[in-house]
């Protein structure tokens, strides 16, 4: 942390002709405020103690270890829920839902390559590989049947996990359809509003998807820029956290805690693995699914599009919330998780 603060105080503040235009990325004013607080007011030790206090456990998964937050219910026969985070976050996405799920067993894996996970030193952390590791870890914990909930990278892992282990995954709760499906979908097989969604999705990728192109094709180059500069790391992550969520979803300390998690674990480069590694998606997932749609998410899908790939039993549209819905709207998120648990028990 001494090194971090020294780097922050020596930041070379970059200026562009668009420094105050939020449509061009995080503004100079916003970033300067965050960096000043990070260097002079923010206390990582407070947040570190809270994170350390989560019920962590290391589980053997295949030929490696998987670190998980494992919150047990007092009832040994309670349902089991596996929560899968995405990028650019970590298990911290689910901090606010854990207190609302004390009546079920909850497993929150720190996905390989992401903050708090065992170090990732070699290729192989594709979403398909991660799905296999999660399946092994949950089996090692002694849970033969469970509901899986996730979004972003975690949602893609959830789809693969359900398709490959239909005897284990009783139901899915997702906040989005696997994004890669928009690239491979055949418009001639889709309903008109689903085809219109593909057009909207393509427009979004052209306007906002530059980070995906860089992370998937030149991870080494980007890892140097972000891994050596806390200002660069904060700019890269905070822009996404704020633009993909409801206004005021994060306090300054919230934002800096999520960014610091990447800094102290040195995982920004390895978190790109799920963008860089190849993906194989099932054509369709027949597991009963609850799809939660939050209006400030990046690309909310219509039901017809989701139904082309998923067995959507319930399609729930919310009035507030975005990409990090478990953090932004924990009560609504948990309500939909419970809908999925009920589906899986029928």
N, C-alpha and C positions, 0 to 999 in steps of 0.2 A: 504493500500500500504506500510505503514511502516513495518507491520508484514511480508509482502511478501519479501521486501528487506532484512529484518533481516534473514529470512529463507534462502534466496539465498546466503547471505554472509556466512552463517553457513553450506552450503552444504557439505555433506560428499561425496566426489567424488569417485564413484565406478569404479573399473578397472577390466577388464576381459582379458583373453589371446587374445581376438579378438577385442580389443577396437578400433583398426583402420581399421577394416574390415566392410565396409558399407553393405555387404550382411548379417551381423549379427545384424543389427539394426543401430541406429544413432551412429556415431563414437564419441569417447571421445573428440577429438579435436573440432568437430562441436558443440557438446553440451556445452563444456566449453566456447566457444566463445559466444554462445547465452545467457548462464547464466550470463556471465560477463556483456554483454550489457544490459540484463534485470535488473541487480542490479545497474548498474552505469551510463547507458546512455539513456535507454528507458524512455519515458515520457508518461505514460498512460493517463494523463489528456488531452493531445492534442487529442488523439484518442477518448477518452470518450466524449469530446465536439462534435466531428464530429458525433459520433454514436447517441448522444442525439439529435443532430440536424436533424436526419431523421424524417419523418412525422409519428411518432408513434401514435397509437390509441388502446384503449382497447375496445374489442367488446364482448358482451355477446354471449356465444356459449353453448346452452343447459343449463346445470347446473353449468357452470364455466365461467371464463373469458379467452379470447385469446388475447394476445398482437400481433399486426400486424403493419408493416410498410405499410401505406396506401397513395400512391402517386396518386393524382387525376389529370386527364387531364383537360385542360381548356374546352374541349368539353364534355358536359354531356352525349352525345350519343356515345362517343368513346368506342371501344371494351374494354373488361376487361381481364386481365391476372393475374392468381394466380401463384406465384413462390414458390416452396417448396424445402427447403434445405435438407441436409443430415448430416451425421456424418463423421469426427469430426469437423464440422463447425457450422454455424448458419446463421442468415439472412445476415451476412457480406459476404457470398458467392455472393450475388447479388448487392453489392454496386456499382460495375462498370457498371452494365447494367441499373440501374435506370436512369442515365442521358440520356440513349439512348432510353428510352421508355416514354418520356414525353407526347406523343400524345395518349397514352392509359391509362386507369385506372389500376394501379398495386397494388396488395395485396400480401404482403410477411409475412406470419404468422411466429412468433417465435414458433416452434413446442414444445408442452409440454415436459418438462424435459430438454430442451436445453437452452443455454444462452438467457437471456432477456425475457424468458417466465415467466408466473405466476408460483409460486413455486409448485412443484410436491411433494406431501407428502404421497400419497397412490398409490397402484397398479391400473392399468387400462389404462396406456398410450400406448396401443398397436397401431400398424399402423391402424387397423380397427377403433379403438376409435378416433384416431387423424383425420382420414378421415371424420368421422361424425362431429367432432368439427369444422373442416375447412368448411364443407358444411353449418353448422349453422351460422358460423361467416360471411361468404360471403353473405348469405341470409340476415343477420341482417344489413349488409352494403347497402343492396338494389340492389344487382346485381343478376338478375335471370339467366343470361347466361354468360359463361366465358370459356376461354382457360386455361388449367392447364399445367404448365411446371415444371419439376423437375428431380432429379437424386438421386441415393443412397436411403436412407430412404424416401426422398421426392418423388422419382419416384414410389416406392411401394405404398405410400399414394395416389399418383395421379392415379394409375391404379384402386385402390379400389374406389376412389371417382368417377371416370368416370363410372365404372360398376354399382355403386349403384345409381348414379344420371345422367342417360343418357339424361334426359330432361334439365339438367343444364350445363353439360360439353360439349361444342361444339366440342372441339378438344384437343388432347394431344400433348405435346412436351416432349420427354424423352431423356435422355442420356444413359439409360441402361434399360434392362428388369429387373423386380423384381428378385433379386438374388435367392430368395427361390425357384423359378421355376426350377432352375437347380437341386435341390434336388428331386423334385417330377415328373419331366418330364419323359415321357415314350419314350425311344429311338426308339421303334418299330414304332412310329407314326411320326418320324422326318426324314427330308431329310439327306443325308449322311454328308454334311458339318455342319449341325446342331448337328448331333451325334458327329462329330469330335470336335465341340465346347464344348460339355459336357465333353469330355475327357480333353480338355485344361483347362476348368473351374475346374475340380476335381484336376488337377495338381496344379493349382494356390492355391486352398484352402489348399492343403497339405503343400505347401511351404510358404504361406503367411497368412493363415487364423487362426493362433493361437489366435489372438486377439478376433475373433468372438467366439471361443470356451469359452474363459475366460469370456467375457462380457455377454454371454448368459447363462452361467451355474453358475458362481461364482461372480456376480456383487458386492455383499457386500464386499468380500475380496479385490477385485481390487479397489473399491471406496475408501477404507481406504488408500491404498498405494498411489493413485494418488491425493486424496483430501487433504492429509496432506503434500505432498512433491511437491513443484513447480518444482524441477528438474525432478522428476518422471513424472509429468504431461507433461512437455515440451518434454521429451524424447518420451513419448507414442504418443503424437499428432503430433509433428514435423516430426517424422519418416514417418507417413502416408502422411502428407501434401507434403513432398518433394519427396517421392518415387512414389506417385500416380500422379505426375504432371510433366509438362515440366521443364527442367532445368531453374533455375532463375525465376520461376513464382512468387516467394515470396521474398520480401526483409526481412531483419532481423526484421524490425518493423512490417511488415505484419504478419509474423509468430507469433511474440510475442503478437500482438494484438488479434489474433484468440485464442491463448492459454490463455491470460489474461482474455478474455471474459468468459472462463470456470472457471478460478480461482476466479474472483471477484463475480461471481454469484453462485459459489459452485455447479455447475451442472454436473460435470463429472460423478458422480454416477447415477444421474437420467437420463442422456443421454443414459444409457444402456437399458432403459426400452423397446425400440423398438426391441432390440436383445433378451430380456428375455421373454417378453410377447408373447403369442401365436398369430399366423398369419393365417388368412383365406383369400386366394386369389381367385378371380373369375377364372373360367376355361379359359375364353377368354374375352377380352375387345373389343367391336365393335366400339368404338369411333374412328373417323379418327385420325391417329397418324403420327407425324413426329419423326423419330428416328435419333438423331445426334450421330455419332460415332467419338470419338476423340482417336487418336492412343496411347496416353500415359495413357489412362484409364486402370483400373485394368483388365477387362475381356471384351474387345469389342466383341459384338455379330455379327454374320453374319445375313444377312437379313432373310434367311430361318428360322433361329431359332426364331427371333422376330415375324415373321409372324405366327408361330404356336400359339401365344398367343395374338397378337395385330393386329389391322387393320392398317397395315403399308402402308400409302399412299406415303410417301417420306422417303427414306433412304439416309442420307447425310453423306458422309465420308469426314472428315477434315484432313488437313495435319499436324496440330499442335494442342496441347491441351491435357488435361488429365481429371482426375476425377472431378476437380473443374473448368470445362470449362467456366462457367459464369464469373469467376474471371480471368482465364488465357486468354481466347479468347472472350471477351465480344461482339465484333462486330459480330463474327461468330455465337455466341450463339443467339444474338438478331435476326440475319437474319433468323435463323431456327424457333424462336418464331413467327416471322411474317409469315412464311410459314404456321404454324399451325393456326394462326388467320385467314388466307385466306381460309384454308381448312374448318374451322368451319363456315365461312360465306357463303359457297357455297350451 
